[in-house]
Structure formats: structure tokens, C-alpha cells
Amino acid sequence: MSLRRQASRIGGFLSQLENSNSLRKFTIKDSKTLDPTKIPSWSLVRYPPVDPKTVIQGKPRNPASVAYKEYQKLEGARLRKALNRITHGRNIFVYNNLRTNQVVYSLTRYLEKNTVLAQMIFHGKKTVPATLRKDVWVPFYSVHFDDAKVGLRAYHLLREFSKQRQLAPPREMVTITQEWLDKRKPRNPEKVEEFEEEWKDRVGSLMKPRDRARAVMDQKATSVADVAAVIAIQEEEIANGFASGKRGYITRKARKRRRHARKLEQEATEAAAKRVGEFEKTLQRAADIKIEDPTGVGEYAVEAKQVKILWNDLHDAQYARSWPERVSHGELELARDHILPGQKGMGEGVIAHGEFVEKEATP
């Protein structure tokens, strides 16, 4: 595939998006500035164009060869990683399983197989899927921070709370209650007596292993409570100087390790910026667009020390007893695919603040 043909392919792809008004989902406001959190899901990013003159395994390869396709796939993985680096840590995207109500956390809008399966804990047979099925995972909510360090700390705490609750669940979570029995009572009157005879003396005892696994896997309500608790914990951490860059006394070796880590981080950042810049030049052959950090614009407009949460279903926010004052709530757009969408009505601002007091309607 020649470079001219690749540019024509890119131009056709972008013109098709513009004609269908789909490009606005990936741009900031009305300018042709692409959102780096959304475009990694494009097939054009997953399989970026490669110059046929590129030396692959010792010589230029035919675009139809296995070596060329494998190299293109690896280049796409590197490009997606470089794009995600632009906003890494400032956004947490949460997905919910339709069947089991399991919850997974991601730093990218799209689900990655290894990230999802790493959060699955074995609770018995058929509790850990063999692979990622995108048709059973739906967007739950997203959390947006003003500082990457604060966001990564929240991501770490959310995964720790989820894992701890599944490995050592509270006894009341796996205890048989009358309310739990009422939900499982069969509708057939002929089977009600048999059911009551089987479970009449089980109230207050532990559930059976299979039922206990289902109860522990259901993290939908507890995930919302965890988010509210994590934000409250971070308020105290921020007040004590967390993420401010100020640290106490550290040893000479620790300072040396820190300098080396910062050097490696700087090199990785420069390499990622170079890769994104090359991809941006490829897109500019067909249209005048840019890839920039969208922080502070539209759905990413988060003030200092503030947190914004966007819900797929606004009623899910009521699972938490209370919300810190620095939290703002909004809604996600309706989407038919598995990729978490953007904010609904970005120009209208948030719909609730703090303790989830709804905004007064304007006449």
C-alpha cells in the first residue's frame, strides 16, 4: 500500500465521519482537535498506516504478508499507549457486567482484555471468564480529576477495596436473611412449601458456596460507596500535602533512584510525544486536525481539587450515603457500543453538586 493510497484511505475515513456528524464525538467543542481518550478505539489507530519501505525483519515487506500485519499491529499498540499517556491517571472509567454485576476499573475508555481479567477473582467454577466479552460489559460511570497523581491514587484504592471485599467479605454480605429468601421464593405456589421447608432454619447462617460467590461478585452498589469513601479519604491526604511534590527527608540512594526514574520517565514521554506527532502528521495529510490534551475543556473542565463524576444512570449515585462537597455530578451520553461515551450536554454544566442536591430548573 503506497503512501498516497494510505492518505486517500485516511481522507475517506475522516470525510465519512464528518458527513455523518460523528467526528464531533471525538473532537473538543467545534474545532478539529481530537480527544486522545476517544480516538484509540479507532481501527485507524489500532492498525496505523506503515510506509512500505519500512525494514521489517531485515527487509521491506509486502503489506499482505504476515510480518507486515504483525508489525502494523504492534505499531498500533505502541500508538495507543502513547495516546493514553497524554491523559494517563486523570480519568477513571468504570464498567459493569450485565449478568453478574461485577465492576472493573480502567484508565482508558475502551476495555483491555488483560486489565479486565486481572481484576477477576476466582470464586468457584464459571466465575472467571475465559476471555473478554464486550457485549456483557456496559459503561457504569467515569471519574475525572484535575491531577494525575490524585487519580492514580484513587484508582489504586478502588481496586484494593474491591479485592479486599471479595477475598474477605463482611459476614453480613454472605449471610442468609429473610429479605434474601423473599427474593428467591418461587412464583409457583406448588413449590413455595418445598422452598420454605428447605430454608426455614437457614436464616442467619452462611450462604451456599454458589450463592456466596454471586453475592460477593455483585459489586455494583459497593463500587459507588467506594468512590465516595475514596474521595473523602483523599480530602485528608490532599490537606496533608499529598501530590504537592513536597516530601520529607529521603536518603541519598533514594534521591539517586528518583533522579534515574525521572530521567526514564522523561525519555518515555519524549518517545510517546514523537509517536503521536508522527500520527498527527499522517492525519493532517487529509484534514487539518490536531491531537491535544483536552483538560479544562468541555467534559474535562475540572477545577483545582475538584472531582467530576459522570453517570450512565444518575440514580446509581444514591448507593452512597453521602458525597463530599468537592464532587460534581453529570450524565453520560447514550451509546450503543461498549466504549464509554462522553458527557451529556457539555455546555449545560453539571446537574448536581456535593450532597447530590439537584440544580434548580430555570424557567
C-alpha positions as CSV (number, residue, x, y, z in Angstrom):
1,M,0.0,0.0,0.0
2,S,1.6,3.3,-1.1
3,L,1.6,6.5,1.0
4,R,-0.7,8.1,-1.5
5,R,-3.2,5.3,-1.1
6,Q,-2.9,5.5,2.7
7,A,-3.6,9.2,2.7
8,S,-6.6,8.6,0.5
9,R,-7.8,6.0,2.9
10,I,-7.4,8.3,5.9
11,G,-9.2,11.1,4.0
12,G,-12.1,8.9,3.1
13,F,-12.3,7.8,6.7
14,L,-12.4,11.4,8.1
15,S,-14.8,12.6,5.4
16,Q,-17.2,9.8,6.2
17,L,-17.1,10.8,9.9
18,E,-17.7,14.5,9.0
19,N,-20.6,13.7,6.7
20,S,-22.3,11.6,9.4
21,N,-21.6,14.2,12.1
22,S,-19.7,11.5,14.0
23,L,-16.5,13.5,14.2
24,R,-17.9,15.8,16.9
25,K,-17.9,12.9,19.3
26,F,-14.1,12.7,19.1
27,T,-13.4,16.5,18.9
28,I,-13.2,19.2,21.5
29,K,-16.0,21.7,21.0
30,D,-16.3,22.5,17.3
31,S,-12.6,22.7,16.4
32,K,-10.8,19.8,14.7
33,T,-8.8,18.9,17.9
34,L,-9.1,15.2,18.5
35,D,-9.7,13.9,22.0
36,P,-6.8,11.5,22.8
37,T,-9.0,9.4,25.2
38,K,-11.5,8.6,22.5
39,I,-9.6,8.0,19.2
40,P,-7.6,5.0,20.4
41,S,-10.7,2.9,19.7
42,W,-10.4,3.7,16.0
43,S,-9.4,0.9,13.7
44,L,-7.1,3.5,12.1
45,V,-5.2,3.8,15.4
46,R,-5.2,0.1,16.1
47,Y,-3.8,-0.6,12.6
48,P,-1.9,2.6,11.6
49,P,-0.5,3.1,8.1
50,V,3.0,1.9,7.7
51,D,5.5,3.0,5.0
52,P,6.0,0.0,2.6
53,K,9.7,0.9,2.6
54,T,10.0,0.2,6.3
55,V,12.5,-2.5,7.1
56,I,10.7,-5.4,8.9
57,Q,12.8,-8.4,9.9
58,G,15.7,-7.4,7.7
59,K,13.9,-6.2,4.5
60,P,10.8,-4.3,3.3
61,R,7.8,-6.5,3.4
62,N,4.7,-6.9,1.3
63,P,1.6,-5.3,3.0
64,A,-0.2,-8.6,2.6
65,S,2.5,-10.5,4.4
66,V,2.1,-11.9,8.0
67,A,5.3,-10.0,9.1
68,Y,3.8,-6.6,7.8
69,K,0.5,-7.2,9.6
70,E,2.1,-8.2,12.8
71,Y,4.4,-5.1,12.7
72,Q,1.3,-2.9,12.0
73,K,-0.5,-4.5,15.0
74,L,2.5,-3.8,17.3
75,E,2.8,-0.2,16.0
76,G,-0.9,0.2,16.8
77,A,-0.4,-1.0,20.4
78,R,2.5,1.5,20.8
79,L,0.4,4.3,19.3
80,R,-2.5,3.6,21.7
81,K,-0.1,3.6,24.6
82,A,1.4,6.9,23.6
83,L,-2.1,8.5,23.1
84,N,-3.2,7.2,26.5
85,R,-0.1,8.8,28.1
86,I,-1.4,12.3,27.4
87,T,-4.2,12.0,30.0
88,H,-3.0,9.0,31.9
89,G,-4.3,9.0,35.5
90,R,-6.7,11.9,35.3
91,N,-9.7,9.8,34.3
92,I,-11.1,6.5,35.7
93,F,-13.6,4.6,33.6
94,V,-15.8,2.1,35.3
95,Y,-17.7,-0.8,33.6
96,N,-20.4,-3.1,34.9
97,N,-21.2,-6.7,34.0
98,L,-24.8,-7.2,33.0
99,R,-25.0,-10.7,34.2
100,T,-23.1,-10.8,37.5
101,N,-22.9,-7.1,38.4
102,Q,-19.1,-7.3,38.6
103,V,-17.3,-4.0,38.3
104,V,-13.9,-3.3,36.7
105,Y,-11.9,-0.1,36.6
106,S,-9.9,1.2,33.6
107,L,-7.7,4.1,32.9
108,T,-8.8,4.0,29.2
109,R,-12.3,4.4,27.7
110,Y,-12.1,1.1,26.0
111,L,-11.7,-2.2,27.9
112,E,-8.4,-4.1,27.6
113,K,-8.5,-7.8,28.0
114,N,-5.6,-8.1,30.4
115,T,-6.8,-5.3,32.6
116,V,-10.2,-6.8,32.9
117,L,-9.1,-10.4,33.6
118,A,-6.6,-9.2,36.1
119,Q,-9.4,-7.9,38.3
120,M,-11.4,-11.1,38.1
121,I,-11.1,-13.2,41.3
122,F,-11.8,-16.9,41.3
123,H,-14.8,-17.7,43.5
124,G,-15.6,-21.1,42.0
125,K,-16.5,-22.7,38.7
126,K,-17.6,-20.3,35.9
127,T,-16.8,-17.2,38.0
128,V,-13.8,-16.1,35.9
129,P,-14.4,-15.8,32.1
130,A,-12.0,-17.3,29.7
131,T,-11.9,-14.1,27.6
132,L,-13.3,-10.6,27.5
133,R,-16.9,-10.4,26.1
134,K,-17.6,-6.8,25.2
135,D,-21.4,-7.5,24.8
136,V,-21.9,-8.1,28.6
137,W,-19.8,-5.1,29.9
138,V,-21.6,-1.8,29.8
139,P,-20.5,1.7,30.9
140,F,-21.2,2.4,34.6
141,Y,-19.7,5.8,35.4
142,S,-16.5,7.8,34.9
143,V,-14.5,9.8,37.4
144,H,-12.4,12.9,36.4
145,F,-9.6,14.5,38.4
146,D,-7.5,17.6,38.0
147,D,-4.3,15.9,39.0
148,A,-2.9,12.6,37.6
149,K,-1.4,11.7,40.9
150,V,-4.7,12.0,42.7
151,G,-6.4,10.0,40.0
152,L,-3.9,7.2,40.1
153,R,-4.1,7.1,43.9
154,A,-7.9,6.8,43.7
155,Y,-7.6,4.0,41.0
156,H,-5.3,2.1,43.4
157,L,-7.6,2.5,46.3
158,L,-10.7,1.4,44.3
159,R,-9.1,-1.8,43.2
160,E,-7.7,-2.5,46.7
161,F,-11.2,-2.1,48.2
162,S,-12.8,-4.3,45.6
163,K,-10.2,-7.0,46.0
164,Q,-10.3,-6.9,49.8
165,R,-14.1,-7.2,49.9
166,Q,-14.1,-10.2,47.6
167,L,-11.3,-12.1,49.4
168,A,-12.6,-11.2,52.9
169,P,-16.2,-10.3,52.6
170,P,-18.2,-8.9,55.6
171,R,-20.3,-11.6,57.2
172,E,-23.5,-9.7,56.7
173,M,-22.8,-9.8,52.9
174,V,-22.8,-13.7,52.8
175,T,-25.4,-14.3,55.5
176,I,-28.9,-15.6,54.7
177,T,-31.6,-13.1,55.6
178,Q,-35.3,-13.1,55.3
179,E,-35.2,-10.5,52.7
180,W,-32.8,-12.6,50.6
181,L,-35.2,-15.6,50.9
182,D,-38.2,-13.5,49.8
183,K,-36.4,-12.5,46.6
184,R,-35.6,-16.2,45.8
185,K,-39.0,-17.5,46.7
186,P,-40.5,-19.3,43.6
187,R,-43.7,-17.9,42.0
188,N,-45.2,-21.4,41.5
189,P,-47.5,-22.0,44.6
190,E,-46.8,-25.7,44.4
191,K,-43.1,-25.1,45.0
192,V,-43.4,-22.5,47.8
193,E,-44.0,-25.1,50.6
194,E,-41.0,-27.1,49.4
195,F,-38.8,-24.0,49.3
196,E,-39.9,-22.8,52.8
197,E,-39.3,-26.3,54.2
198,E,-35.7,-26.3,52.8
199,W,-34.8,-22.8,54.0
200,K,-36.8,-22.2,57.2
201,D,-34.0,-22.9,59.6
202,R,-31.2,-21.3,57.5
203,V,-31.8,-17.6,58.4
204,G,-28.7,-16.2,60.0
205,S,-26.3,-18.9,58.6
206,L,-23.9,-18.6,55.7
207,M,-25.0,-19.0,52.1
208,K,-24.1,-22.0,50.0
209,P,-20.8,-21.6,48.1
210,R,-22.5,-20.8,44.8
211,D,-24.8,-18.2,46.3
212,R,-21.9,-16.8,48.3
213,A,-19.9,-16.3,45.1
214,R,-22.8,-14.5,43.4
215,A,-23.2,-12.2,46.4
216,V,-19.5,-11.4,46.6
217,M,-19.3,-10.8,42.8
218,D,-22.1,-8.2,42.9
219,Q,-20.0,-5.0,43.4
220,K,-22.3,-2.5,41.7
221,A,-23.6,-0.8,44.9
222,T,-20.4,-1.2,46.9
223,S,-18.4,0.4,44.0
224,V,-20.4,3.6,44.3
225,A,-19.9,3.7,48.0
226,D,-16.1,3.0,47.5
227,V,-15.8,6.1,45.2
228,A,-17.5,8.3,47.8
229,A,-15.2,6.9,50.5
230,V,-12.0,7.3,48.4
231,I,-12.8,10.9,47.6
232,A,-13.4,11.6,51.3
233,I,-10.1,9.9,52.2
234,Q,-8.2,11.9,49.6
235,E,-9.5,15.2,51.0
236,E,-7.5,14.5,54.2
237,E,-4.5,13.3,52.1
238,I,-4.5,16.5,50.0
239,A,-4.8,18.6,53.1
240,N,-1.6,16.8,54.4
241,G,0.3,17.7,51.2
242,F,-0.3,14.6,49.0
243,A,0.5,15.2,45.3
244,S,2.1,18.6,46.1
245,G,5.7,17.3,45.3
246,K,6.9,18.1,48.8
247,R,8.4,15.1,50.6
248,G,10.2,14.6,53.9
249,Y,13.8,13.5,54.3
250,I,15.0,10.8,52.0
251,T,18.3,9.0,51.8
252,R,21.0,9.6,49.2
253,K,20.3,6.3,47.4
254,A,16.6,7.2,47.3
255,R,17.4,10.5,45.7
256,K,19.6,8.8,43.2
257,R,16.8,6.3,42.3
258,R,14.3,9.1,42.0
259,R,16.6,11.0,39.6
260,H,17.0,7.9,37.5
261,A,13.3,7.2,37.4
262,R,12.6,10.8,36.4
263,K,15.1,10.5,33.6
264,L,13.5,7.4,32.3
265,E,10.1,9.0,32.6
266,Q,11.3,12.0,30.6
267,E,12.7,9.7,27.8
268,A,9.4,7.7,27.6
269,T,7.4,11.0,27.4
270,E,9.5,12.3,24.6
271,A,9.2,9.0,22.7
272,A,5.5,9.0,23.1
273,A,5.2,12.6,22.0
274,K,7.2,11.8,18.9
275,R,5.0,8.9,18.0
276,V,1.8,10.9,18.5
277,G,3.3,13.7,16.4
278,E,4.1,11.4,13.5
279,F,0.5,10.1,13.6
280,E,-0.8,13.6,13.7
281,K,1.2,14.5,10.5
282,T,-0.3,11.4,8.8
283,L,-3.8,12.7,9.7
284,Q,-3.0,16.2,8.5
285,R,-2.4,15.0,5.0
286,A,-6.2,14.5,4.7
287,A,-7.6,17.1,7.2
288,D,-6.3,20.0,9.4
289,I,-6.7,18.4,12.8
290,K,-4.7,18.2,16.0
291,I,-4.3,15.9,19.0
292,E,-4.1,17.8,22.2
293,D,-4.7,17.5,25.9
294,P,-8.4,18.3,26.5
295,T,-8.0,19.1,30.2
296,G,-10.1,22.1,31.2
297,V,-12.3,21.9,28.1
298,G,-15.8,20.5,27.9
299,E,-16.3,17.4,30.0
300,Y,-12.8,17.7,31.3
301,A,-13.4,21.1,32.8
302,V,-12.4,20.2,36.4
303,E,-11.4,23.0,38.8
304,A,-8.5,22.7,41.2
305,K,-9.1,20.0,43.9
306,Q,-12.4,19.2,42.4
307,V,-13.8,15.8,41.1
308,K,-16.4,15.2,38.4
309,I,-18.4,12.0,38.2
310,L,-20.4,11.2,35.0
311,W,-23.2,8.6,35.4
312,N,-24.8,6.3,32.9
313,D,-27.8,6.1,35.2
314,L,-28.0,9.0,37.6
315,H,-29.9,7.0,40.2
316,D,-26.9,4.8,40.9
317,A,-25.3,7.8,42.8
318,Q,-27.8,7.1,45.6
319,Y,-25.9,3.9,46.6
320,A,-23.5,6.2,48.5
321,R,-24.7,7.6,51.8
322,S,-23.1,11.0,51.2
323,W,-20.8,12.8,48.8
324,P,-18.0,15.2,49.6
325,E,-18.6,18.8,48.7
326,R,-15.9,18.9,46.0
327,V,-17.8,16.4,43.9
328,S,-19.9,17.4,40.8
329,H,-22.2,15.0,39.1
330,G,-23.2,14.8,35.4
331,E,-24.6,12.3,32.9
332,L,-23.1,10.3,30.2
333,E,-24.4,10.3,26.6
334,L,-26.4,7.3,25.5
335,A,-24.2,4.9,23.5
336,R,-24.9,1.6,21.8
337,D,-21.4,0.3,21.8
338,H,-19.2,-0.9,24.7
339,I,-17.0,2.2,24.7
340,L,-17.7,4.6,27.5
341,P,-19.2,7.8,25.9
342,G,-18.6,11.5,26.7
343,Q,-20.6,13.9,28.9
344,K,-24.2,14.6,28.0
345,G,-24.9,18.3,27.4
346,M,-21.4,19.5,27.9
347,G,-22.4,23.2,27.5
348,E,-25.0,23.0,30.3
349,G,-22.6,22.3,33.1
350,V,-23.2,19.8,35.9
351,I,-26.6,18.8,37.3
352,A,-25.7,18.4,41.0
353,H,-23.0,19.3,43.5
354,G,-21.8,18.0,46.8
355,E,-24.5,16.1,48.7
356,F,-26.3,15.5,45.4
357,V,-28.7,18.4,45.7
358,E,-30.3,18.8,42.3
359,K,-29.8,22.0,40.4
360,E,-32.9,24.2,40.3
361,A,-34.7,24.3,37.0
362,T,-34.5,27.6,35.1
363,P,-37.9,28.9,33.9
